[in-house]
Amino acid sequence: MKRFKQQCLVHAFIFFTLGSLNALAQTPVNRIVAIVDKGVILQNQLDEQVQQTYQRLPPEQRASISKSDIEKRVLDRMIITELQLQIARRSAIKISDAEVEDSISRIAAANKLSPEEFLSVLEKDGVSLSSFKNTIRDQMLVRRVQSSYVHHEVKISEQEVDSFLNLLEQNEGAQSTEYHLGHILIATPENASPQQIATARKKADAIINSLKRGENFSTLSIANSDASNALEGGDLGWMKLAQMPTLLTPFVEKMAVNEFSEPIESPSGFHIIKLYETRGQQKVMVTKTHVRHILLKINALISDQIAQERLLNLKQRLENGEDFGALARANSEDRGSAIKGGDLGWVQPGALVPAFETAMDKLAINELSDPVQTQFGWHLIQVLGREEQDNTQLMREAQARSQLQKRKADAAIEAWLTKLRDEAYVEYRLED
């Protein structure tokens, strides 16, 4: 059953892919159904696209829609695609074989299939590998043409991002994040005396000390809490910020999962809360690394072996007490960082090339790496520090920018394609 589902997914993708672009005809040339500037679309090409489009319709729709009903719309789509492919040819925009192979590998992997299994599915659908590659290439060409002619003109300002985020927050109301909280209350009587307040605070402080020693929160709640849900371990369940007592909201917003608060004073006593879990919009924490390096590049005079030996010599000198900054300024061929003693500053995950980052992440603070090879040459790496950073807001801004970019790009592409079609010479010959 699992294999059947995987194949269905791939079949659906194939039909969508082949139906979205002008598949190259494999049968002998027949009559022309459209002239598109300097190109043509043939009847057998149109028939193939119509058949694939018809196959994608739900069975109940096939009964009421004939193939001829969708023929004109399919042809219009093929005309728009052909116009873009002609631009690609005139502009010498190319897609390499390696790019096509990589795209097909990603498609197979997304469907949890090996390359061999994916080819088997293609064969069962009656699709040749060469035809499928041509279709993928055409898709990539169209995307690249659109990117060249439209996407670079789409600009998103910081004000637009801020406005979009404000709108999202208004629409979300009390936010989409839910918090699972535990609660302990050390109550004080109405109009409590200073002595009663001091006694309650002392008891709350003792509970905090117990929590710091690792004692169970719910057990302490059962034993000490004056709240009505004490016997349930003080479990408040899941709630959004707007559903919480306003007294707790400022503290919950700043808490990390499994963190507990200090005693929170109110007219009813002292509250201690613990954040068990969150769901929905969550914090995105990343580890930033402060790193520096010395780079030696490979050239006609410096081989890989020579570069490694030089870096090992520099590492020995550093371990003997020489200054990293001084050696980086004298030896590193990354001139941008060399003048700063090899310092690359604080970097986030993904900011550096994978080989460098992998080696960097394995290092302890102040530890020196062995020579590390990347496409830039050979590096000697030292980590100076690490810190956690809350990237939630940056992530929200990036998501907002991406959504705005897509909206604007979609609108710009639609307008550009309309203009492209209006200015092109197109002659229909469906009725011939």
Secondary structure by P-SEA (a helix, b strand, c coil): caaaaaaaaaaaaaaaaaaaccccccccccccccccccccccaaaaaaaaaaaaaaccaaaaaccccccaaaaaaaaaaaaaaaaaaaaaacccccaaaaaaaaaaaaaaacccaaaaaaaaaaacccaaaaaaaaaaaaaaaaaaaacccccccccaaaaaaaaaaaaaaaccccbbbbcccccccccccccaaaaaaaaaaaaaaaaaaaacccaaaaaaaccccccccccccccccccccccccaaaaaaacccccccccccccccbbbbbbcccccbbbbbbbbbbccbbbbbbcccccaaaaaaaaaaaaaaaaacccaaaaaaacccccccccccccccccccccccaaaaaaaaaccccccccccccccccccccccbbbbbbaaaaaaaaaaaaaaaaaaaaaaaaaaaaaaaaaccccccccc
